[in-house]
Amino acid sequence: MPFRDHSSMPQAKNFPMIAAIDLGSNSFHLVVARPVNGDLRILERLGEKVQLAAGLDENRQLTEESMQRGLDCLRRFAQLVNALPEGAVRIVATNALREARNRAEFIRQAEGILNHPVEVISGREEARLIYLGVSHTFPGKPGRRLVVDIGGGSTEFIIGENFDSELRESLQMGCVSYTQRFFRDGKITPARYAQAYTAARLELMAIEKALFRLGWEQSIGASGTIRAVGLAVKFAGLSDGEANRDGIAWLKRRLFKLGEVDKIDLEGVKPDRRGVFPAGLAILEAIFDALELETMTHSEGALREGVLYDLLGRHHHEDVRERTLGSLMERYHVDREQAARVEAKALEAFDQVCTQWSLDQEKDRELLGWAARIHEVGLDIAHYHYHKHGAYLIEHSDLPGFSKRDQLMLALLVRGHRRNIPRAKFDELCEDGIKLTRLCVLLRFAILFHHIRGPQQAPSFRLMATENSLDVTFPHGWLEAHPLTLADFEQEAEWLKRIDFSLTVN
């Protein structure tokens, strides 16, 4: 079956709901989303380990049993997509169905179950969509990024910048196919692991020079293998959740000691991944060695998210976090003019004290600006305790581009922007808690300035900071002429005393 040209596929901008199904060699995944203000709100995620690639026999024919596993999974997915209109669902099939000579039979039955067409995409098209999914769900940083996705039957490599992929490659190595080749009976030995590692290194030789020629500043993994490795080494105390060289070496020694797949009991490695974990680890170690990597961060966004954004027709070159915050402000009817005034004042204050308080000019400044923009999201719920409502929304919403830790810090800034500052919660963040407290003081300072809403002209001011104090100097006579602001600052000084912080106004 030839690969379909999807360039003329209908765009999904006007559909109230869209869906993507990824028929992978290891797992099948379904994502259903609602387009909202040009972005996507995820409504449903389903995934099942089907291991279609394990059903490819020596003649590259899918066995009846493996096809049945896949079709049974699709029957469960069907209830969520059958009623969606033509063009609102995109179904892509990857390496196992690229390889299967009898794929036409499987696709015929799958389309009958789902009532939507199935596309078998090429390895490079798969790589393009993976990169698109990562770019839309991972914080943007200047410079090129290397994205790696270890699938069940193939591994994709992409180098790109922003939303543009410059190099896209797909290699015939995957955690399911290598399990079949090297660990079929479940035994884990140094010799078998070495064979899998060597096979991967040989595959990588075809693309190493091209990857190095472009270069990259950041490496990102978009697969279950990399997520599992990152979690396993995190629970072992060897990383903060990213895959790294020391963690891979530790895991390899642990696998050799266990000796059998059935004995794998690593925290962070789910039971349904244990069978393909040794093969995935061998491939990952080969990638680290071939590309001279030290760490690799994991991205939740991958092929299925890329399919959704491609279906939606999104090709804008913008930071996904900016788009996320804009959508959040729109959803909760934030007063954008007030938010902009508070943000400008907070950043002006930040620039005066960042050196004295050892604040990062990029990361901390960015965090403060974000918090200023969304500090009033809770007002859409209720005015009473709106800072608490806002904090809850920010911490527990799906915010594409933001890590869980970023969301927590944003939520704490919003929680602490008025009345009591939750010092105990800040202290749980250890060193980050000190910086967060200082950012919170600056946010509160900016909000006091604009307690009276409107574009009234604010005076110049000078800030002096020490470890636990902030001294504010206004033009002579200004505070006396603005008694409400004076009263606000006097009350603020009382609030800050509760966290052993001194605010002095002159």
N, C-alpha and C positions, 0 to 999 in steps of 0.2 A: 504494500500500500504506500503510495507516494506521500511525502509530507505536505500538508496543506499550507497554502499561502494565506495567512490570516490578516494580511495588510488591509484587506477590504472588509474585515469583520465589522459589524455595526458597533458604534460606540454606545456606551451604556449611561450617558450623562442624564438621560431623562427617566431612567428606570427607578422606581421607588425602592427596589431591592435588587442586588446582584449577588452572584455566587461564583466561586472558583473551586474546581475539583482537580487535585493533583494525583494522578495515578502513578505513583512512584514504584520503584523496584522493590523497596522494603515496606513502605507504608502508603496507604491511601489517605488523603486529607481533604476535608471539605471546610470552606470558610464562606459564611453568608454575611453580607454587609449592607448597610444602608448609606447611600451617598447623602451627606449633609454639608451644605455650604462649601461644596467643592472638595470635601474630604470624605473619609470612609469611617463609619461607625460599625465596628464588628458586632454582629448579633449572635453568631453561633460558630463554634469550632468543633469539628469532629475528626478523629483520626484513629486508624486501626492498622496494626501490623499485619499485612497480608503476605509479605515476602513472595511476591510474584516471581522475582528473579530465581528463587529457589526451585521453582517449578519448570525451569528451562532444561530440557534433556540434552543429550549430546548432539541431537539433530536440530537443536534450537527450536524445538516444539514445546509450547506450554502444555503441561500435563492437565488432564481433566480435573484433577484434584485442586491444582493451583488456580485454574480458571474459576472453579466453583467457589473457592475462598474469596476471590475478588468480586464475583457477581453477588455473593451473599452480602458482602460489605456494601456494595452499591445499592442493593435493595433497602438497606437501612438508611443510606443517604437520600434515596429517591423521595421520601416523604417531604423533605425540605426543599427540593428543587423542581419537582414535577409540575407544580402550578405556576412557576415563574415563566414569563413570556420568552419567546425566541429572541436570542441576542443578549439576554440578561444573565446567562450562565455560560461559562467557558470551562471546558474540561480538557486538560492536557495530559498526555501520556508520555513517559520518559523511557529510560534505557531498556527495561525489560520488554516493553512492547515495540521498541525500535528493533530489538534483536529477534523477537519471536516471529517465526515464519507463518504461524497460524494466527497472527494477531487479528486478521480480518474477522474471524469467527468470534473472538472475544469482543471486539468492538461492536459487531452487529448486535450481540446480546446486551452489551452495556448500553448502547443507544436505545434499545427497546425498553430497558428498565428506567433510564433517566429521562427519556424524551428530549434529549439535547445531543448535539453532535460531539464526538470525541476526536481531538486532534492528536496525532503523534508528532511531537516536535523534535527537531534536531538537537544535538548536544549543544551547539552554540546558541540556538534560540533559547534553550533551557537556561544557559548561562546568562543570557541577556535579561531574562525575566527574573532570575535569582537576584541579579545585581539591582534591578529595579525595585524588587521587594525589600532588599537590604537598605537601599538609599532612601526609601520612603519611611522606614521604621527605625532607622539608626541615626544618632546625632551626627550632623555634618561637621567635618573638620577640613581645613584647607589641605590641599595636597592629594596625591593619589592614594587609593586604598586597594589592597589585595583582598578579594573575597573568595573563600573556598567553601564548597558544599560537597561533603562526602555522602553520596547517596547509596542506594542498595546495589546498583549495577554500574554506576559511573560516578566520576568526581569532576566537578566543574571548577574552573579557575577563571577569575575575571579581574582585570585591573581597570579602574576607572576613577573619575573625579566628579564630585557632585552627582548629577544624575546621568552622566554620560559614561558608558563603558567603552574603553579603547581596545582592549584585548579580551577575547572570549575563547576559552578552550575547554574541551571535554575529553577526559581520558577513560579508558575502559578498565576501571578498577572501582570496586564498591564493597561495602561491608557484607552484603549478602553473597555476591559472586565469589569473593575471596574466602568467605566461610565455607562455601561449597568446595572450593579448590584445596584449601589448606587445613581446615578444621572440621571437616564433615562429620567425623565421629565424636566430636566434642572434646578431644584430647588437646591440651595446650602444652607444647614442648618448645624449648629454645630453638630446635631445628626447624620446626614448622613455622614458628613466628619469623625466623630469619628468612625462610622461603617467601613468606608473604611480604615482608619488608623489602627484600631484594626485587621481587616482581614489581612492586610499586615504584622503587627507585628506577627501574628500567623504563617504566611508562613515563616517568617524570623527565627523563633525559630528552624527550622530544620537545618539551616546552620550556625547560629551564632558562635557556639563553634568551628567549623572547620575553619572559617575565622579568629577568634581571635587566634587560635592555631598557624597559620602561621604568622599572623601579617603583617603590611605594613607601609611604610613611606609616601606614597602619595596616594590620592584618586582621581580618574578621572571618569567623566561621559561621556558616548558616545551616548546620546540620545537626541531627540528633546525636551523632557520634561526638561532635565537638562539645555540645551541651553536656553530654554525659561525662566526658573526660573532665571538663571544667568543674562540674559539681563534685565528682569523685575526689579530685585533688583539693577542692575547697574544703570538703568534709575532713580530709586528711591534714588540713592546716597548711597546705603548700601553695595556696593562691587565694585570691579574692573572688574566684569564680571563673577566671580565664584559664584556658589550657596553657601550660608552660612546659619547658624542657625538663625541669626537675620533676614535675608531676608525672610526665610521661614515663620517665625512667623508673620512678617509684611504682607506677601501675604495672609496668612490664615485669618488674621483680615480683610483685604480688601475684600476678597471673601465673608466672612460672611456679611459684610456691603452691598455688592452689591446684594446678595441673589439669583441671577439668572445668568445662563450661558450667556444668551443673553445680559446682562448688562456689561459683562467683557470688559473693555477698557484699559487694562494694556499695557503701552508702552513696546515693546519687545516681546509681545505675539501676534503672527499672528492670523488673523481671523479664519483660518482653524484649529487652535490648541485650540481655546477657549473652544470648546465643551468638550475636554478631559482634560483640564488643572486642574480642581479641583481634579480629580481622580489621575492624575500624581503627583500633589503636595502632596496629602495624602500619596502616596506610598513613595515619596522621604523623607517626614518627618519621616515616620516609619523607613526608612533605616538610616537616620541620628541618630535617637534615639537608634535604636538597635545596631548600630556599633559605637556609640559614636563619630560621626564625627563633625567637626566644619566647614570645607569647602570642596568643591568638584570642581575641575577644569574641564572645558569642553574640549573634544577633537573632532575635526571635523572628524577624521578617525573613522570608525566603521565597521560594518559587510561587506558592499560592498567593502570597500578598502581591508579588509582582504581576501575577495574572490579573488580580483584581484591579490594580492601578492601570495596567495596560488596557483592560476592558473599559475602565472609566475614561481613558484617554488623557491621563495626567502626564504631562511632560514638562512641568514648570520647574525651573532651576531655583529652588528655594530651600531653606533649612526646614526640615520637617517639623522641628520644634516651634518655629515661628508660626507655621500653619496650624499646628496643634493649639497653641495659645490663642490664636485668632478665632479658631472654631469654638474654644471654650468660652471666650468672651462673648461671642455671638450667641451661643446657646443659653448663657445665663444673663444676657442683657446688661453687660457691664457698661458703665458710663465711660466711653473711650476717651473723651476729652479730660475728664477728671483723672483717669488712669495715666494719661500722658503727662499731665502736670505733676502728679506724684512721682512718676518715674524720672522725669527730668530733674526734679529737686533731689531725689534720693541719689542719683548718679553724681550730681554736683557736690553733694555732701561726701559721697564716697571718694571722689577725686581729691578732696582736701585731707582726708585722714587715712587713706589706704596704706601709705608708707608707715605711719605711726602705729597702725594696727596690724601690719604684716598681712594685708589682704591682697589676694591675687587679682591683678588688673584685668585679667580676662575672665577666669572662671567665676570668681566671687562677684565681680561687677555684673556679669551676665545674670547670675542667680538673683541678685538684688533687683535688677531691672525686670526680670520675669515676675517676681513676687509683687512688685509695685503695680504691674499691669493687671494682675488677677486678684489683688487682695480683697476686692469687693464681690467676688463671684457668689458668696453666700447670701448676699442681699436678695437674690432671686428666690430664696427659700423662705426667709423671714428676717426681719430686722433684729429681733431679739437673738443674741448670741450668734450673729451672722458670721463672725470670725471663726467660730467652731464649725458652723455648717460648711463654710468655704474650705477649711482645712480637711474636713472629711471628704468632700467632693474631689479635691486635688489628690489626696492620698489614694483613694480607692477607684478613681476613674481610669479607663484605658487612655493613656496619653502617649501616642506614638512619638518615638524619638527620645523619650525620657526614661532613664533607668528607675528602678524602684527607689533607689537611694535619692536620686534627684527629686522624685515626687515627694518623698518623705521630708526632705529639707525645705522644699517649697511649701508643703503643707504646714510645717512648723513655723515658718516665717509668717504665713497668713494667720495661723492660730495665735501668734504672739504679737500681731500688729496693733492690738488694742487691749486695754485692761491688763490682766495678769500675764506675764511672760512665763510659759511652762518650763521653768529652769530644769526640772528633773528630766524632762524629755530631751532638752538640749544637751544635758550632761551625758546622756546615753550615747551620744555621738562622739564622745571623747574630744579629741583635738578639733574636729569639725564643729563641735558644739560651741567652742569659744568663738570661732569665726562667725558662726550662725547667730550667736547672741549679739555680736557687734553689728552684723548686717540688720538684725531686727531693730536695734536702737536707731540705726540710720533710716530704716523704713518708717518707724514711728515718728521720727523727727520730720520727715517729708510730709507725712499725713497731717501732722499738726499745722504745718505751714498752710495747708489747703483745706483746713477744717471748714472754712467758709468757701463753698464751691463757687467757681466762676473764674474768669481770666484776670482778676485783679492783680496789679503789679506787686510782686514781693520784693522786699529789700535785699540788699547784699548782706552777707553774713560771713563770719570767720569762725572756723572750728579748730580747736586744739584738743588732742586726745592723749590720754595716758591709758595704762592697762585697764582700769575699771572706772574711767571717768570721761566725760565729754564737756568741754567748756564752749559755750556759744556766745559770740559777741555780735550785737546788732548795732546799726547806726544810732547815734545819740538821740534819745527822745522817742525812738520809734515804738518801743514796747509800751511806753506810757500812753501813746496815742492809739494803741490797739489793745485795750484791756482784756478782750476775750482771748486773744492769743497769749497774753501774759498769764491769764488764769489757766489756760491749757498747759503751758509749760510748767507752771507751778504744780499742777496735778500730775503731770508726767514725771516730774522729779520724785514725787511720792511713790508712784508705781515702780520706778527704777530702783528705789531704795530697797524694795523687797528682794531684789536679786543682788544686793550689795554693789550697786552701780550708782555713781554720782553724776548728776546733771546740773550744771551751773549755767545760769543765763545772765548776761551782762548787757 
